[in-house]
Amino acid sequence: MENKGNICVFGASSRNIDQAYVDSAYELGQLMAQRGWACLNGAGSEGLMRAVSDGALDAGGVAIGVIPQFMVDNGWHYDRLTSIIATPTMHERKQTLAQMSQAVIALPGGCGTMEELLEAITWRQLKLAAKPIVLLNTLGYYDNLVAMFDHAINQGFMKKSHQRLWALAKTPAEALDIIANELEHEPEPFESKY
């Protein structure tokens, strides 16, 4: 199987969530493996991080986790992963995920997922990174965030072309199709923040 590289997947470590979110994350992991992508994530042993890793591994793929040492010390890492990279800090975890990935997919999640996603979008807006960013909008989870972005644009806090900093996908297959298309074709440029 062709090794295309790594897709960084942000997602919840929560357990008390609708099964549809878990199923979608698992399907994403399976499809990533089938299409030759390694799954790169935060190494969590619960929730959507575990589900996407299980999907990739069960399909014969690779799942790599990047996690701060204090989380390893607390036993929060998933020991089934192909490999685990321990970092000294949360910031270095995000830096490592960014450096190792060719694209980003954000699954639904809470504060941590949102913080990771918004930093990735900010880096792309500032042209510090050029990789595709896809929000996997399972059960319409990201509708309100996209509405907030639209509100920011309408109020002059962002530019209209900044809507191209991310893409919205309804299904795991669509998320991977968007990434493949953007990596193959030069995306339409967006305006500078300034």
N, C-alpha and C positions, 0 to 999 in steps of 0.2 A: 504494500500500500504506500502511495506517495505521501511523504511527510511535508506538508505545506507550511508548518510552523506552529505557533501557539496563538490561540484566542484566549484573551483574559476574560473570565466570566465573573462579574460581581453578582452577589445574591445573598439572600437572607440566611442566617443560621437558625432562624426560628422554627419551632416544631408545630406550634398551634396555628396552622394555616390550612386553607382549603387544599384538598388533594389535587385539584387541577393545577395548582402552581408546581407541586412536586412532580406530577406527571410530565408537565411541559419541560421542566428542568432536566428530567431524566431523558426525555426524547431529544433534547438539545445535545446532551452528552453523547448519546448514541449516534446521532447524525454527524456530529463533529468527528468522531472516530471513523465513521464510514466514509467521510469525505477527506480524510487525511489530516485533520487538525488535531493537535494536542490540546487538552483542556488545562488551562492555567487558572488557578483560583486561590482563594485565601486559606485553603487547607482545612476548612471547618469540618467537624464530624457530625454536624446536624443540619437539618433543613435543606435548603436548595443547593448549598455548596456540596453537601454530601450527595444529593440526588444527581446533580450534573456529573460529579466524579464517578458515581456508580454507573450512570449511563455510558460514559466513555469507556470505563474499564470493562463492563459487561459486553461491550461490542468489540473488545480486543484492542482498544485504544490506550492512550497515555493520559494520565491525570497528574499534574504537577501542582503541589501546594507551596505557597509562600506565606509564612506566618511568623509573627514576632516570637522571640524566645520565651517571653513571659507567658504566652498562650500555650506553648509546648509544655512549659513547666506546670501549667494548670491542667494539662491533659485535654486540651480543646482541639487538638489536631486529629486528622483522620488517618489512622495508621495503614489503611488499605492503599493509599496513593502510591503511584509509581515512584515518586521521589518527593521529598520535602526539603525546602530551603528555609532555614531559620534566620531571621534578621534581628538586629539589635532593637529596632524601634518600629512603630507603626508607619512612620514616614518612609523608612527604608523599605518596608514591605511594599508600599504603593510604588515607590521608585523602581523596585525590582520587577514588579508586575508590568509596569509601563515599558521598561527596557526590554523585557523578554517577549513581548506580544506584538503581533502584527495587526490586531484588531481587538475591539472591546464589545462585549455583549453584557447589558445590564438586565438581570432577572429582577423580579420584584424583591423589595427588601425595605429595611427600616433606615435608621439614621446612618449606620455605617455604609450601607449600599449607596444611599443618596450622596453621602460625602465623597465616596470614591468616584461615583458617576460625575458629579458636578466638577470635581477636580479634573477629570479626564476631558470634559467638555471645555473647561477653562483653558487647559493646556493647548487644546486644538484651536480655540479662539485666538490665543496669543501666538499661534504657529510654533509652539514648542514641541508639538507632536502632530503628525498628519494622518494617523490611523483612523479607519472607520469606527464609528460608535453607533451601536444599535440598541434601542430599548425594546426588549421583548415584552410586549404589552398584553400579557396573559390576563384574561378577564377584564380588560380595560384598565389595568392597574396604573398605567402611566398617563391616563387621560388628563387627570388634574394637574400633573406636573407640566405637561405640554401646554395646557391652558394657561398655567402660570408663566411659562416662557412667552407665549403669545401676548399675554398681558404686559410683560416686561418690554416686549417689542413695541406694542401699541403705546406705551407710556414713554418711549424713547430711551429706555435703559439698555436696549440691545438693538441691533440693526436687523432689518428684514431678512437679509441673506444669512444671518446666523441660524436660521431654521435649518440650514444645511449642515450644521455642525454635528447633528445626530440624525438618525433615521428611526422610524417606528415600524415594528414588525408585529404581526398578529400571531405568527406561528414560528417555531424553531427553524423550519425549512426556509421560510421567508427571510429570517434573520441572516442565515448563512448565505442565501442567494444575494442579499443586499451587500454583504461583505465581499463576496466573490466579484460582483459587478464593480464595486468601487475600487477594489484592488486591481482589476483588469483595465478599467477605464479611468482616465484622469477626471476626478470630480470637478464640477463647476466651482470656481473659486468663490469665496465669500469675502465680504468687506473686512478691512482691518477694524479692530475695536476702536481705533483712534481716528 
